[in-house]
Amino acid sequence: MTTEIKVPVLPESVADATVATWHVSVGDTVTRDQNLVDIETDKVVLEVVAPEDGVITEITQADGATVLGEQVIAILGAGEQASAPAQSNDQPAASSSAPAAEGKEVDIKVPVLPESVADATIATWHVQPGEAVSRDQNLVDIETDKVVLEVVAPEDGVMGEHVHAEGDTVLGEQVIGKITAGGAPAASSEAKVDAAPQASSDESSDVLTPSVRRLIAEKGLDASKIKGTGKGGRITKEDVDTFLKAPAAKPAAAASSTPAAPLGERTQKRVPMTRLRKTIANRLLEAKNSTAMLTTFNEVNMKPIMDLRKQYQEVFEKRHGIRLGFMSFYVKAVTEALKRFPDVNASIDGDDIVYHNYFDISIAVSTPRGLVTPVLRDCDKLSVAEIEKSIRELALKGRDGKLTVEDMTGGNFTITNGGVFGSLLSTPIINLPQSSILGMHKIQERPMAVNGKVEILPMMYLALSYDHRQIDGKESVGFLVTIKDLLEDPTRLLLDV
């Protein structure tokens, strides 16, 4: 008996996909729910798992192949049907299933990129030349404008040269490194670590991760003056923070600056945008240029919600296993307001206005790679505890790079909370193709006039940006006032009044 391994059903907006990495080879025994292969779309990487225990008897689509939804890519047989490992003629060298000869040099290549992606960027090398590697160990992250691809070792061996360093632009199937199959690691890893700080500034900049490179550029620092404590002498974010906090950091920089430099300490460094940052930039510019965007403001007294959280926080956490935050109240209030103002719960499609009879809300989540907006679905059917758990799950998946196509697709309305970073007031930009977005901000104590008397209250500004082509001022203001009223009297959220 055999079982077909198929590509998952792809969303309507995704035409095809690419076989990114096979984690098993022909003849391998697999267990149920074991990840067999990563399928890459233009948005995310999908994991295809084994439906049952068995043996991989055939792989019909090798790494790099372009495939369609529900296309058969492998055959899973029963345990007794194991066959000798076979190597397809079109199997890429870096993904060879047959063990390489002892000491043979194997090319590490960029995966085949989708048609919509012209090139990619080497984000992070996780191993350095001379280090021992094991089969399927992640060697390097390749960043496109939408996802990060992991390139794994095809065999046990030793990492050879990096043909291309971090930050280099590369093409699909381009050789970026080499490993020696079955080789011995360098004699002393400690020696490499000790020698690393002596490297030139050019060499040290080659081992900077993109996040550290951006941080150094933002602070206007010289990487050669920062001592790296990471693996192989690599500079970490903690090293940058330590350098900034050191009392003698600035004087030392001034003393060691080149006399010929006309600007003294006023240096600058050019750092290319990451792929995700380019995509964000293009989408934001498109929103500004293709919508009649307008922002209306209001403010809300957060004391009732803060008192409610203080009263029930402990029992809520014991009952549901999660802390009671502010975001669940925001989602509840927005959902109720969307019910009352259907013009806001709609979007423009060509010359039509599409009204949605469901309530899927996008939540802006900050990740190491940038801002993403996964979707919280059917919010009108979720309890406060369910909302808190769902938001936490999406945030963790965003942090770990595990968001799927389904997590990111759709959404009628977006909530973004800049207050967690200290923002007092902002004008958020619409998340296309949606027509409106709500910005929450920092809760700040301010003197307020209450019944002719001045009281100090925890106040928060609300900002609603909307597409004026679709939503009139009356609806936008009424929508925002409804949210304000519900947050200032959270009991109404529970009683639906």
C-alpha positions as CSV (number, residue, x, y, z in Angstrom):
1,M,0.0,0.0,0.0
2,T,1.3,3.4,-0.9
3,T,0.3,7.0,0.0
4,E,0.7,10.0,-2.2
5,I,2.5,13.0,-0.6
6,K,1.0,16.2,-2.1
7,V,1.5,19.9,-2.1
8,P,-1.0,21.6,0.3
9,V,-3.9,23.5,-1.2
10,L,-2.7,26.9,-2.1
11,P,-4.7,30.2,-1.6
12,E,-6.3,31.7,-4.6
13,S,-3.8,34.5,-4.7
14,V,-0.9,32.0,-5.0
15,A,-0.4,30.5,-8.5
16,D,2.3,28.0,-7.7
17,A,5.1,27.1,-5.2
18,T,8.6,25.8,-5.1
19,V,10.0,22.7,-3.4
20,A,12.5,24.4,-1.0
21,T,14.1,21.6,1.0
22,W,13.6,17.8,1.3
23,H,14.4,16.7,4.8
24,V,14.3,13.0,3.9
25,S,15.6,10.9,1.0
26,V,14.4,7.9,-0.9
27,G,14.6,4.8,1.4
28,D,14.4,6.8,4.6
29,T,12.0,5.5,7.3
30,V,9.6,8.3,8.5
31,T,7.1,8.6,11.3
32,R,3.6,10.1,11.3
33,D,3.6,14.0,11.5
34,Q,7.4,14.1,10.7
35,N,8.2,17.1,8.5
36,L,9.2,15.7,5.1
37,V,9.6,18.8,2.9
38,D,9.4,22.6,2.9
39,I,7.2,24.1,0.2
40,E,7.9,27.8,-0.5
41,T,5.3,30.2,-1.8
42,D,5.9,33.9,-2.5
43,K,4.8,34.6,1.1
44,V,5.6,31.8,3.5
45,V,7.2,28.3,3.8
46,L,4.7,25.5,4.2
47,E,5.7,22.2,6.0
48,V,4.4,19.0,4.5
49,V,4.3,16.2,7.1
50,A,4.0,12.4,6.9
51,P,0.3,11.3,7.2
52,E,1.5,7.9,8.6
53,D,4.5,5.8,9.4
54,G,6.3,4.4,6.4
55,V,9.2,4.6,4.0
56,I,9.9,7.2,1.3
57,T,9.8,5.1,-1.9
58,E,9.9,7.9,-4.5
59,I,10.5,11.6,-4.7
60,T,8.9,12.9,-7.9
61,Q,9.8,16.6,-7.5
62,A,13.3,17.5,-6.4
63,D,14.5,20.6,-4.5
64,G,13.9,23.7,-6.7
65,A,11.0,22.3,-8.7
66,T,8.0,24.5,-9.3
67,V,4.8,22.7,-8.3
68,L,1.0,23.4,-8.1
69,G,-1.5,22.9,-5.3
70,E,-2.3,19.3,-4.5
71,Q,0.4,18.0,-7.0
72,V,2.0,14.7,-6.0
73,I,5.6,15.2,-5.0
74,A,6.5,11.9,-3.4
75,I,5.3,8.4,-2.6
76,L,5.2,6.9,0.9
77,G,5.2,3.1,1.2
78,A,4.8,0.7,4.0
79,G,7.8,-0.3,6.1
80,E,8.6,-3.5,4.1
81,Q,8.6,-1.5,0.8
82,A,11.9,0.2,1.6
83,S,14.0,0.5,-1.5
84,A,17.6,1.4,-1.9
85,P,18.3,5.2,-2.0
86,A,18.0,6.5,-5.5
87,Q,19.3,9.8,-6.9
88,S,17.2,11.6,-9.5
89,N,19.1,13.0,-12.4
90,D,17.6,16.5,-11.8
91,Q,18.4,16.5,-8.1
92,P,20.6,19.5,-7.2
93,A,24.1,18.8,-6.0
94,A,23.5,20.5,-2.6
95,S,20.5,18.2,-1.9
96,S,22.0,14.9,-3.0
97,S,20.5,12.0,-1.1
98,A,23.5,9.7,-1.7
99,P,26.4,10.2,0.7
100,A,29.2,12.2,-0.8
101,A,32.6,10.6,-1.1
102,E,35.0,11.1,1.9
103,G,36.7,14.5,1.4
104,K,34.7,15.5,-1.6
105,E,33.8,19.2,-1.9
106,V,30.1,19.9,-2.2
107,D,28.6,23.2,-3.4
108,I,26.1,25.0,-1.3
109,K,23.6,26.7,-3.5
110,V,20.8,29.3,-3.2
111,P,17.4,27.5,-3.6
112,V,15.5,28.1,-6.8
113,L,13.7,31.4,-6.4
114,P,10.0,31.9,-7.5
115,E,9.4,33.7,-10.8
116,S,8.3,36.8,-8.9
117,V,11.6,37.1,-7.0
118,A,14.5,38.3,-9.0
119,D,17.3,37.8,-6.5
120,A,17.9,37.4,-2.8
121,T,20.3,38.5,0.0
122,I,22.5,36.4,2.2
123,A,21.2,37.3,5.7
124,T,23.2,35.2,8.2
125,W,25.9,32.5,8.0
126,H,25.4,30.2,11.0
127,V,28.7,28.4,10.6
128,Q,32.1,29.6,9.8
129,P,34.9,28.1,7.7
130,G,36.5,25.2,9.5
131,E,33.5,24.3,11.7
132,A,32.1,20.8,11.7
133,V,28.5,20.5,10.3
134,S,26.0,17.7,10.4
135,R,23.5,16.7,7.7
136,D,20.3,18.9,7.7
137,Q,22.0,21.5,9.9
138,N,21.0,25.1,8.9
139,L,24.1,26.7,7.4
140,V,22.8,30.0,6.1
141,D,19.6,32.1,5.9
142,I,18.7,33.6,2.5
143,E,16.4,36.5,2.6
144,T,13.9,37.4,-0.1
145,D,11.5,40.3,0.0
146,K,8.9,38.1,1.7
147,V,10.4,35.1,3.5
148,V,13.7,33.8,4.9
149,L,14.9,30.5,3.3
150,E,17.1,28.1,5.3
151,V,19.9,26.3,3.4
152,V,20.9,23.1,5.1
153,A,24.0,20.9,4.9
154,P,23.5,17.9,2.5
155,E,26.1,15.8,4.3
156,D,28.1,15.6,7.5
157,G,31.4,17.4,7.0
158,V,33.3,20.6,7.5
159,M,32.4,24.1,6.3
160,G,34.7,25.3,3.6
161,E,34.9,28.8,2.2
162,H,32.1,31.3,2.1
163,V,31.9,32.2,-1.6
164,H,29.5,35.0,-0.7
165,A,29.4,36.9,2.6
166,E,26.5,38.3,4.5
167,G,24.7,41.1,2.7
168,D,25.7,39.9,-0.8
169,T,23.0,39.8,-3.4
170,V,22.7,36.4,-5.0
171,L,20.6,34.6,-7.6
172,G,18.7,31.3,-7.6
173,E,21.0,28.2,-7.7
174,Q,24.1,30.4,-7.3
175,V,27.0,28.8,-5.4
176,I,27.5,30.6,-2.1
177,G,29.7,28.2,-0.2
178,K,31.3,24.8,0.0
179,I,31.6,22.0,2.5
180,T,34.0,19.1,2.6
181,A,32.1,15.9,3.1
182,G,33.4,13.8,6.0
183,G,36.3,16.2,6.6
184,A,37.8,17.0,10.0
185,P,37.2,20.3,11.7
186,A,39.8,22.9,12.1
187,A,42.4,22.1,14.8
188,S,41.4,24.7,17.3
189,S,38.2,26.6,17.4
190,E,39.5,28.6,20.4
191,A,42.4,29.8,18.2
192,K,39.9,31.1,15.7
193,V,38.0,33.0,18.5
194,D,41.2,34.5,19.8
195,A,42.3,35.5,16.4
196,A,39.0,37.1,15.4
197,P,39.4,40.4,17.3
198,Q,42.7,40.9,15.4
199,A,40.9,40.9,12.1
200,S,40.6,44.0,10.0
201,S,37.5,46.2,10.1
202,D,36.6,44.9,6.6
203,E,36.6,41.3,7.9
204,S,34.7,42.1,11.1
205,S,32.0,43.8,9.1
206,D,31.5,40.7,7.0
207,V,30.3,38.7,10.0
208,L,27.8,41.2,11.2
209,T,24.2,40.0,11.2
210,P,21.8,42.3,9.4
211,S,20.2,43.4,12.7
212,V,23.5,44.3,14.2
213,R,24.6,46.0,11.0
214,R,21.5,48.2,11.1
215,L,22.0,49.0,14.8
216,I,25.6,50.1,14.2
217,A,24.5,52.2,11.3
218,E,21.7,53.8,13.3
219,K,24.1,54.7,16.1
220,G,26.8,55.9,13.7
221,L,29.4,53.6,15.2
222,D,32.6,52.0,13.7
223,A,32.3,48.2,13.8
224,S,36.1,47.9,14.0
225,K,36.1,49.6,17.4
226,I,33.6,47.2,18.9
227,K,34.9,44.0,20.5
228,G,32.9,41.0,19.5
229,T,32.1,38.3,22.1
230,G,30.0,36.1,19.9
231,K,31.0,32.9,18.1
232,G,34.2,33.4,16.0
233,G,34.5,37.0,17.3
234,R,31.1,38.0,15.9
235,I,29.7,41.3,17.2
236,T,26.3,40.8,19.0
237,K,23.7,43.4,19.9
238,E,24.9,43.1,23.5
239,D,28.4,44.0,22.4
240,V,27.0,47.2,20.8
241,D,25.0,48.0,23.9
242,T,28.1,47.5,26.1
243,F,30.1,49.8,23.7
244,L,27.5,52.5,23.9
245,K,27.3,52.4,27.7
246,A,31.0,52.4,28.2
247,P,32.1,55.8,29.6
248,A,35.3,55.9,27.6
249,A,33.6,54.8,24.3
250,K,33.3,58.3,22.8
251,P,36.7,59.7,23.9
252,A,38.3,56.5,22.6
253,A,36.6,56.9,19.3
254,A,37.8,60.5,19.1
255,A,41.4,59.6,19.9
256,S,41.5,56.8,17.4
257,S,39.9,58.7,14.5
258,T,42.0,59.2,11.5
259,P,43.5,62.7,11.5
260,A,42.9,63.0,7.7
261,A,39.2,62.6,8.1
262,P,37.6,66.0,7.7
263,L,34.5,65.1,9.6
264,G,36.1,63.8,12.8
265,E,33.5,61.7,14.7
266,R,30.8,62.6,12.2
267,T,31.0,59.3,10.2
268,Q,28.3,57.6,8.2
269,K,27.7,54.2,6.8
270,R,25.5,53.0,4.0
271,V,23.5,49.8,4.7
272,P,21.1,48.2,2.1
273,M,17.5,47.8,3.0
274,T,16.4,44.2,3.9
275,R,14.0,42.5,1.6
276,L,11.1,42.8,4.0
277,R,11.9,46.5,4.6
278,K,11.7,47.1,0.8
279,T,8.3,45.4,0.6
280,I,7.0,47.4,3.6
281,A,8.2,50.6,2.0
282,N,6.5,49.8,-1.3
283,R,3.2,48.9,0.3
284,L,3.2,52.0,2.5
285,L,3.9,54.2,-0.5
286,E,1.2,52.5,-2.5
287,A,-1.3,53.1,0.4
288,K,-0.4,56.8,0.5
289,N,-0.6,57.2,-3.3
290,S,-3.8,55.2,-4.0
291,T,-6.1,56.2,-1.2
292,A,-7.7,59.4,0.0
293,M,-6.3,58.9,3.5
294,L,-7.5,61.0,6.3
295,T,-7.0,60.7,10.1
296,T,-9.4,61.6,12.9
297,F,-8.4,61.6,16.6
298,N,-10.0,61.2,20.0
299,E,-8.9,60.3,23.5
300,V,-10.1,57.7,26.0
301,N,-10.0,57.5,29.8
302,M,-8.3,54.1,30.5
303,K,-9.0,54.1,34.3
304,P,-12.1,51.9,34.1
305,I,-10.2,49.2,32.2
306,M,-7.2,49.5,34.4
307,D,-9.3,49.1,37.5
308,L,-11.1,46.1,36.0
309,R,-7.7,44.4,35.1
310,K,-6.4,45.1,38.6
311,Q,-9.5,43.6,40.2
312,Y,-9.6,40.4,38.1
313,Q,-6.0,39.9,36.8
314,E,-5.1,37.2,39.3
315,V,-8.3,35.1,39.0
316,F,-8.3,35.5,35.2
317,E,-4.8,34.2,34.9
318,K,-5.5,31.3,37.2
319,R,-8.7,30.4,35.3
320,H,-7.4,30.8,31.7
321,G,-3.6,30.4,32.0
322,I,-2.8,33.8,30.4
323,R,-2.6,37.4,31.6
324,L,-5.4,39.8,30.9
325,G,-4.0,42.6,28.6
326,F,-5.4,45.7,27.0
327,M,-5.5,44.3,23.4
328,S,-8.5,42.0,24.1
329,F,-10.5,45.1,25.1
330,Y,-9.4,46.9,22.0
331,V,-10.4,44.0,19.8
332,K,-13.8,43.6,21.5
333,A,-14.5,47.4,21.2
334,V,-13.4,47.5,17.5
335,T,-15.6,44.4,16.7
336,E,-18.7,46.0,18.2
337,A,-18.0,49.3,16.4
338,L,-17.6,47.4,13.1
339,K,-21.1,45.9,13.6
340,R,-22.6,49.3,14.1
341,F,-20.7,50.9,11.2
342,P,-20.8,48.5,8.2
343,D,-19.2,51.2,5.9
344,V,-16.0,50.8,8.0
345,N,-16.1,47.0,7.8
346,A,-15.8,47.2,4.0
347,S,-13.2,47.6,1.2
348,I,-13.0,49.1,-2.3
349,D,-12.5,46.6,-5.2
350,G,-12.3,48.5,-8.4
351,D,-15.6,50.5,-8.7
352,D,-17.3,48.3,-6.1
353,I,-17.5,48.5,-2.3
354,V,-17.4,45.1,-0.8
355,Y,-19.2,44.8,2.6
356,H,-18.0,42.0,4.9
357,N,-20.4,40.2,7.2
358,Y,-17.6,38.7,9.3
359,F,-15.0,40.3,11.6
360,D,-11.4,39.4,10.9
361,I,-9.0,41.9,12.5
362,S,-5.3,42.2,11.6
363,I,-3.0,42.8,14.6
364,A,0.2,44.6,13.9
365,V,3.1,42.5,15.4
366,S,6.7,43.7,15.6
367,T,9.1,40.9,14.6
368,P,12.9,40.8,14.3
369,R,12.5,41.1,10.5
370,G,9.9,44.0,10.6
371,L,6.2,44.7,11.1
372,V,3.7,42.0,10.0
373,T,-0.1,41.9,10.4
374,P,-1.4,38.4,11.1
375,V,-5.2,38.0,11.2
376,L,-7.4,37.2,14.2
377,R,-10.5,35.6,12.7
378,D,-14.2,35.7,13.7
379,C,-13.5,38.1,16.6
380,D,-17.2,38.4,17.3
381,K,-17.2,34.7,18.3
382,L,-14.2,34.9,20.6
383,S,-14.1,35.4,24.4
384,V,-11.7,37.8,26.0
385,A,-9.5,34.8,27.0
386,E,-9.6,33.3,23.5
387,I,-8.5,36.7,22.1
388,E,-5.6,37.0,24.5
389,K,-4.4,33.4,23.7
390,S,-4.7,33.9,19.9
391,I,-2.8,37.2,20.0
392,R,0.0,35.6,22.0
393,E,0.1,32.7,19.6
394,L,0.4,35.0,16.6
395,A,3.1,37.1,18.3
396,L,5.2,34.0,19.1
397,K,4.8,32.6,15.6
398,G,5.8,36.0,14.2
399,R,8.9,36.1,16.4
400,D,9.9,32.6,15.4
401,G,9.2,33.2,11.7
402,K,6.4,30.5,11.7
403,L,3.5,32.6,10.4
404,T,1.7,30.8,7.5
405,V,-0.1,32.0,4.4
406,E,-3.4,31.5,6.3
407,D,-2.2,33.6,9.2
408,M,-1.4,36.5,6.9
409,T,-4.3,36.4,4.4
410,G,-7.4,38.5,4.7
411,G,-8.4,40.9,7.5
412,N,-11.0,43.6,7.3
413,F,-9.5,46.1,9.8
414,T,-6.1,46.6,11.5
415,I,-5.2,47.6,15.0
416,T,-1.7,48.8,15.7
417,N,-0.4,49.7,19.2
418,G,2.5,52.0,19.1
419,G,2.0,52.7,22.7
420,V,4.1,49.7,23.7
421,F,7.0,51.6,22.2
422,G,6.1,54.9,23.9
423,S,4.3,56.6,21.0
424,L,2.0,59.4,22.3
425,L,0.3,60.2,19.0
426,S,0.7,59.1,15.4
427,T,-1.2,58.8,12.1
428,P,-1.1,55.2,11.1
429,I,-1.1,54.2,7.4
430,I,-3.9,52.0,5.9
431,N,-3.0,48.4,5.5
432,L,-4.2,47.7,1.9
433,P,-6.6,46.5,0.7
434,Q,-8.4,47.4,3.9
435,S,-9.9,50.9,4.2
436,S,-9.1,51.8,7.8
437,I,-6.7,51.3,10.6
438,L,-6.9,52.1,14.4
439,G,-3.8,53.4,16.2
440,M,-3.5,53.0,20.0
441,H,-0.9,54.9,21.9
442,K,0.8,55.4,25.2
443,I,-1.3,55.7,28.3
444,Q,-0.3,59.0,29.9
445,E,-1.5,60.5,33.1
446,R,-2.9,64.0,32.4
447,P,-4.9,66.6,34.2
448,M,-8.5,66.5,33.0
449,A,-11.6,68.5,33.8
450,V,-14.2,66.2,35.4
451,N,-17.5,67.8,36.6
452,G,-15.8,71.2,37.0
453,K,-12.8,69.7,38.9
454,V,-9.3,68.8,37.8
455,E,-8.5,65.1,38.1
456,I,-5.3,63.2,37.1
457,L,-6.4,60.4,34.8
458,P,-4.6,57.8,32.6
459,M,-5.5,59.0,29.1
460,M,-4.7,57.5,25.7
461,Y,-5.1,59.1,22.3
462,L,-6.9,57.1,19.5
463,A,-6.2,57.7,15.8
464,L,-8.4,56.3,13.0
465,S,-6.9,56.6,9.5
466,Y,-9.5,55.8,6.8
467,D,-10.0,56.0,3.0
468,H,-12.2,59.1,2.5
469,R,-13.4,57.7,-0.9
470,Q,-15.4,55.1,1.0
471,I,-15.9,56.4,4.5
472,D,-17.4,59.8,5.2
473,G,-16.4,62.0,8.2
474,K,-19.7,61.3,10.0
475,E,-19.1,57.5,10.0
476,S,-15.4,57.8,10.9
477,V,-16.1,60.1,13.9
478,G,-19.0,58.0,15.0
479,F,-17.0,54.8,14.8
480,L,-14.1,56.3,16.9
481,V,-16.5,57.7,19.5
482,T,-18.2,54.3,19.8
483,I,-14.8,52.7,20.5
484,K,-14.1,55.5,23.1
485,D,-17.5,54.9,24.8
486,L,-17.0,51.2,25.0
487,L,-13.5,51.4,26.4
488,E,-14.5,53.9,29.0
489,D,-17.4,51.7,30.1
490,P,-16.1,48.1,29.5
491,T,-19.2,46.6,31.1
492,R,-21.1,47.5,27.9
493,L,-18.8,45.1,26.0
494,L,-20.0,42.3,28.2
495,L,-23.6,43.2,28.1
496,D,-23.6,44.1,24.4
497,V,-25.3,47.5,25.0
